[in-house]
C-alpha cells in the first residue's frame, strides 16, 4: 500500500480505493479508517496558466470523492449501530443531495423478536422493507435516520406477530432540481449515457440532453465532444461528469 500511495498523486484517490478494497473484504475497521482519511483530505488541485501566463493552482471539485466516501462511511456506521456518527456524516457531508423524509407506518414484529430491544427491531424491519428501493414522488430510500414516535405493540387475534405504529425519519437520495452533482460514466451508446453515484447506477441522460455538438463514436462505443474550440472529450467508462438536475424521480 505504501508503494501504491507513493506512485499516486491524489491522496484522496489512494485512500478511497484502499477503503473500497477493505470494504469489499468486510474488514470494517480498516475500511472506516481509510474512509475517514478520505474525508480529511482536501479536494485535488489542478495546475493551469492564468491570464498573465503565470502558473496557478485551483481546487478541482470534479474529482473530489469525499461524498462517495461519506456515504459509504455513514452506512457502515449505521450497520455497526453507531447512529450518532452516521447522523454527523450525513449532516456535514451529504446535506445537498440527501433529504430527511418524515414517514409513518405500521411495522410487523415477528414472534421471535418480541423479546428483543424494540427500537433495533423496528429499524431493521423498516430498512429491510425500504432500503435501496425507489419510492415514487419520494426518491431512493437509504436507511432509517431516527425513530420519532413508537406506539403500542398489538397482537391481532389469530396472529403471532406484533404490529407497532411508528413515526420515523428516513434518509432519501433526492437531488434538488437545479442542483449540480458529480457522477461517474458507467456506459454510453447512441441513445445517451448511464451514470453512477456509486450506490445508485440508474441515472440516464438521453442523447438529446448532451452538450452540442457531440457525436457517438461507433468504433470506440463512446460519446465525444466535437466542438472545434474545445479538446475532444471522450465520455468513456470511469470518467466523472457534472450533471445538472432538471427532474428527479
KAFEN-V90835 format. One record per helix or strand. SS is the DSSP state (alpha for helix, beta for strand). FROM is the first residue (numbers start at 1). TO is the last residue. If there is no record, write none. Layout:
ss:SS from:FROM to:TO
ss:SS from:FROM to:TO
This chain:
ss:alpha from:2 to:7
ss:alpha from:11 to:24
ss:alpha from:28 to:40
ss:beta from:45 to:49
ss:beta from:55 to:59
ss:alpha from:61 to:63
ss:alpha from:66 to:79
ss:alpha from:83 to:93
ss:beta from:98 to:109
ss:alpha from:111 to:113
ss:alpha from:118 to:130
ss:beta from:134 to:135
ss:beta from:139 to:155
ss:beta from:162 to:173
ss:beta from:180 to:189
ss:beta from:192 to:196
ss:beta from:203 to:206
ss:alpha from:207 to:209
ss:beta from:214 to:217
ss:beta from:222 to:225
ss:beta from:234 to:235
ss:beta from:240 to:244
